Structure formats: C-alpha cells, structure tokens
C-alpha cells in the first residue's frame, strides 16, 4: 500500500517463487537451521528446561513452555538517517504466502492466519537518530517464530533494496530542485531487479511531488521498470544507433523521427564525435528544415520533426572540442557547466544564421529556445547540487548507478534489521530483546489483513 493510493500490491504483481521460498531457498542457512530445529522440537513435545534468570526472578512460570511453538514479536527497521520506505507490500506478500511449516511427511502447512501483522505504507519516511534502542519500525510481526523464520532474509532484502533506491531517488530529486530525473540504472544491475527498482523510483517521485507541491513525472528507461505501477520505458537514440549510421548523428535523428511515433520525444545524443556544440547545431538545423517544410506543405505530422532536446553525455576523461581548456579537469572534462552554457547560447542563437523568410523568424527563434538540455554521465546528488548552485541551464538530469548505490561513505547505506524484541509466555508478552535493543512503536504502523493479500 502506498500513501498515495492506499492500495496494497498482491502476489499477482510480485509473482514470488513461493515453493522454494517456503523451503528456505532464499534464506540464510541459520534461519533454515532454527526453523527445522523448532519444528523438530514441536513434534517431540519439547518443553523449555534452561535458565532465564530475569524471568524466573520476576515470577514467570516457565515449567510448560513449548519452545518449538514459541510466539515472538519481531520488529523490522533501518538505521539510515532519513529513509523513504518502499518494498513493504512485497514483504507482506511473503508473509501471506510463505508462512508455515513442513511436517514429517514433507507437507507444507500454511499458518499465516496465526500472525498478527502491522506495517507502514510504502512512501512514508522514517528517521534514525543514532540510537539503536530508539528506532521507527516499518513492520511488526507476532506469531510462532518457527513459521516465519525462513522469511527474515528475503523480507529484509526486499525492504533494503526498494527503500535504498527510493531514498536515493528522493535525495536526487531534491538536489535537482524539481527538474525531472530520468531513471537510468537498468544497465548497472541484474535485470531481475528492474520492476522493483522502477516501482521504488516512482514512489520517490510521488513523495517528492507531495512534499514540495511539484508535478515531476516518472521517466524510466525500460518497460520492466514500469511494470508494478503502470509506466512504460522511454528513450530515443543511443550511441550504438549513431554508429549504425556511421557516426552521422543528423542522419540518425532524421531517420528516427521519420519512423518513430511523434509522441516519443526527439532527444539527440550529441557527444558521439566529441563536438557537442557542432552536432547540436547540425541536428537542430536539419530537424527545423524538415519541420519548416512539413508545415509549409500543410502536413499534419510536422510535429515529428520537433526537436525536444539534446543530451550531453561526454566521458569524464575527455574534454569536448567546443570547450577551450582552462587547465582544470574538473572544469574541462565530461559534462560540465561551461559546456552546458555554451550549448544553451548556441541553441538560442542558431536561427539567426538560417536563411529564412522574415515571417518565420519568430517561430524559428521559439523552436530553438524550446530545445531542452538533458545531461547524463556520472551525475549524483553532489554533482547536481553543484550544477544547481551555479544555475547551469540544465532542464533534465539522467542518473544511473548512484540511484542504486549502497555505500556508507556516501551515506546511501540502507540496510534493514529484524529483531525479536518480545516473546509470549502464558498469554503475556515479555521483553526478550538483546542488549542494546528494545521494542519500539511507530505511529505509521497499521494492522494488515493478510487474508486480503
């Protein structure tokens, strides 16, 4: 469930590998071991015979405690300072479809109905202030530990991955000050994570729009990234496509524009020959000429030659030939502020060198001014903040690997932890948290009806 539509996703979306998840295929082995141990003890009718001095001193009767069927309270939380939560519904789907135990005849018994579950909605924000005893749980599960021990690993993984991506995207959107951020990390990880990552990205865009009263769109690069929320991948021309046209970016863009539906934005990738200004101007002129010609002939599809933008993607180890060297690689190499300013000025003034009838001057000037600048290649919140502080004329940021980064040094580490904090003895819940942890609450937790999942 998200805070935006209050609808929880079900396994129709996730398509979990239920049978193998029930067997512990995706679980750390020590969870498999404890689940099997508790199940064996339950079958034997084992009763606790150890020492629990603090409970005994408190007068708790442990004489008939069935350890194998012990009910516990587990809370799940993260210690990233500010975390935008995503992945909750997938975790709940695991609890709904994979909670239970396998008996001595190798038959699986579903026991999800014995669980009491509380969870937050995807899209809420939690905060951690440095004390592991004071956390904001996003999931609380009560029930026989034997029945859901195997699920701790995949649940934590689902929450960690999705919340990391959502938080990284949210931070990037803040750095971009409301400018669109294209989601480009598909090539930096296994294809199996695309749907979950794209969903987390969309959660972040929606939360950013809510918090800052913006209307930023969600732009993903693959259809898989839009699968869980109804989006579709978008894009125009890659470097490989330009290579297919023997390095002629103009020819590639004209062919693309002639063939592809007009609703696909025409964004020219202009760094193939390391002359972003020259290539931008050549594409702009050729596209406008086709646009002009189509309008003069009264053709309704003239819009297919409307250049939406140019994308700068110069390698960080290279200096574009249009930028005179200053001796500082930070300023010279890659996509840098000077390159963007030079491109903007060149685009805005390009029409003045065209041989046009006077009545077309205004429309040509408008055509040029409306071309947006899209940048990509090594962008992260730090670099985007630098660009924005300088008011660099960038309209759209394409961001890739930094959106999936999980690194303590950059503050993107978003690992989740699950702790058993209470156990049920003789119908009463008693503290059983390890030293340094304790049961906590979160006002965003709400009861979950697993039967609806």
Secondary structure, 3 states (H helix, E strand, C coil): CECCCCCCCCHHHHCCCHHHHHCCCCCCHHHHHHHHHHHHHHHHCCCCCCCCHHHHHCCCCCCCCCHHHCEEEEEEEECCCEEECCCHHHHHHHHHHHCEEECCCCCEEECHHHCEEEECCECCEEECCCCCCCCCCCEEEEEEHHHHHHHHHHHHHHHHHHHHHHHHHHHHHHHCCCCEEEECCHHHCCHHHHHHHHHHHHHHHHHHHHHHCCCCCCCECCCHHHCCCCCCECCCCCHHHHHHCCCCHHHHHHHHHHHCCCCCCEEEECCCCCCHHHHHHHHHHHHHHHHHHHHHCCCHHHHHHCEEEEEECCCCCCECCCCCCCCCHHHHECCCHHHHHHHHHHHHHHHHHCCCCHHHHHHHHHHHHCCEEEEECCCCHHHHHHHHHCCCCCCEEEECHHHHCCCCCCCCCCCEEEEEEEEEECCEEEECCCCCCCCCCCCCCEECCHHHC
